[in-house]
Amino acid sequence: MKNLDKMIDVILLLPAVVWFLNGIFSLLTNGLYSYTYLIPLPFKIHTFTLIPITSFYLTTYLVIKPHKPVKNFLIAFLFAFLSMAVYEFVYGIFMIKTQTSIPYSESPPPLHPPHRMLPFGPFERSTIALLIGTPLLLFLNRQFLF
């Protein structure tokens, strides 16, 4: 049983460790404004965002006691997911306030395609994530008492 737990630990920690090291290497070679591929996924993420997310996941995964790999993964992944959702939610609130207070002609051009090209914008996605993730976290807390 211990060997199975160690194998599961390696499987659940390996992607985060690889992404963290890849992010540090990318940060050192390309600077603060670089992007890093999430191997084997086909998209990039901002390097300076990737490093805190993966370090937060690794720390949370390893600190939770008693150590049960699947339980630790669920809790650590959900905490990382909810922290990003809260970040986007607060960012969305400030962007809504900023967009209503600055006349359209004076606002700078967007650096990326408008989020309305997607079915949901960042604010809506983060709201949905919070509405789904918070009850799930409460459910996990009742199951595992962390």
C-alpha positions in Angstrom: 0.0 0.0 0.0 2.9 2.4 0.8 4.4 1.7 -2.6 1.1 2.6 -4.3 0.9 5.8 -2.3 4.4 6.8 -3.3 3.6 6.1 -7.0 0.5 8.2 -6.8 2.5 10.9 -5.1 5.0 10.9 -7.9 2.2 11.0 -10.5 0.5 14.0 -8.8 3.7 15.9 -8.0 5.7 15.4 -11.2 3.7 17.8 -13.5 3.9 20.6 -10.9 7.6 20.1 -10.3 8.3 20.1 -14.1 6.2 23.2 -14.7 7.8 25.0 -11.7 11.4 24.2 -12.9 10.4 25.1 -16.5 9.0 28.4 -15.2 12.2 29.2 -13.3 14.3 28.4 -16.3 12.1 30.5 -18.6 12.2 33.4 -16.0 15.9 33.3 -15.9 16.4 33.1 -19.6 13.6 35.3 -21.0 12.8 37.7 -18.1 9.6 38.7 -16.2 7.3 39.1 -19.2 7.9 35.6 -20.7 5.4 32.8 -21.2 6.0 29.1 -20.5 4.5 26.0 -22.2 2.8 23.7 -19.8 4.3 20.4 -21.0 2.4 18.3 -22.5 -0.5 20.8 -22.8 -0.6 22.9 -26.0 -0.9 26.4 -24.4 1.3 28.9 -22.6 0.9 30.7 -19.3 2.6 33.8 -18.0 5.7 32.7 -16.3 5.4 35.0 -13.3 1.9 33.5 -12.7 3.0 29.9 -13.2 5.7 29.9 -10.5 3.4 31.1 -7.6 0.6 28.7 -8.7 2.9 25.7 -8.8 4.8 26.5 -5.6 1.4 27.1 -3.8 0.2 23.7 -5.1 3.4 21.9 -4.1 3.5 23.4 -0.6 -0.2 22.7 0.1 0.1 19.2 -1.2 3.1 18.4 0.9 2.0 20.2 4.1 -1.5 18.6 4.6 -1.3 15.8 7.2 -2.2 13.0 7.5 -0.7 12.5 4.0 -3.1 10.7 1.7 -2.2 11.4 -2.0 -5.7 11.7 -3.5 -7.0 13.8 -0.6 -4.0 16.1 -0.7 -4.4 16.5 -4.5 -8.0 17.4 -4.3 -7.5 19.9 -1.5 -4.3 21.5 -3.0 -5.8 21.7 -6.5 -9.0 23.2 -5.3 -7.2 25.8 -3.2 -5.0 26.8 -6.2 -8.1 26.9 -8.4 -10.1 29.0 -6.0 -7.3 31.4 -5.3 -7.0 32.1 -9.1 -10.8 32.5 -9.2 -10.8 35.0 -6.4 -7.9 36.9 -8.1 -9.9 37.1 -11.4 -13.1 38.1 -9.5 -11.4 41.0 -7.7 -9.6 42.0 -10.9 -12.9 41.9 -12.8 -14.5 44.2 -10.2 -11.8 46.7 -10.5 -11.9 46.5 -14.3 -15.6 47.1 -14.4 -15.2 50.1 -12.1 -12.3 51.4 -14.3 -14.1 50.9 -17.6 -17.2 52.8 -16.4 -15.1 55.7 -15.0 -12.8 56.2 -18.1 -14.4 57.5 -21.3 -14.0 55.0 -24.1 -12.0 57.3 -26.4 -9.3 57.7 -23.7 -8.9 54.1 -22.8 -5.8 52.3 -24.1 -6.3 49.6 -26.8 -6.6 46.1 -25.4 -3.5 43.9 -25.4 -5.4 40.8 -26.2 -8.6 40.0 -28.1 -11.8 41.2 -26.3 -13.1 38.7 -23.8 -16.5 38.9 -25.4 -15.3 36.7 -28.2 -15.4 33.9 -25.6 -18.7 32.6 -24.2 -17.9 34.0 -20.8 -15.5 36.7 -19.8 -12.9 36.5 -16.9 -15.4 38.0 -14.5 -18.2 35.5 -15.3 -15.8 32.5 -15.4 -14.4 33.4 -12.0 -17.9 33.9 -10.5 -18.9 30.5 -11.8 -15.7 29.0 -10.5 -16.4 30.5 -7.0 -20.0 29.3 -7.0 -18.9 25.7 -7.9 -15.6 25.6 -6.0 -16.7 26.9 -2.6 -19.3 24.2 -2.0 -16.9 21.6 -3.2 -14.3 22.9 -0.7 -16.8 22.8 2.1 -17.8 19.2 1.1 -14.1 18.2 1.1 -13.6 19.9 4.5 -16.5 17.8 6.0 -15.1 14.6 4.4 -11.4 15.1 5.5 -11.4 17.7 8.2 -8.4 19.8 7.1 
